[in-house]
Amino acid sequence: MLKRVHHRGLWTPAEDETLRRMLAGGSWLHEIADALGRSQEAVRTRANILHLPVKSAPRHVLQGQRLRLRLG
């Protein structure tokens, strides 16, 4: 199970800039969500609002992330 993140409210200009920078740098959706402390869906929604392309991680990357969460 992926960790749940609670609602954090409105996005700040600094968070928008971090989102832009990380997307431009080729970061995966789950990495951006972790860095911002927001859910992947929140990050995807914000990127869509800002007309930014989002790159989801391939399945094997996500499976490794889930395994690391389980093992601690």
Secondary structure, DSSP 8 states (H G I E B T S, - for coil): ---------S--HHHHHHHHHHHHTT--HHHHHHHHT--HHHHHHHHHHTT-------HHHHHHHHHHHHH-
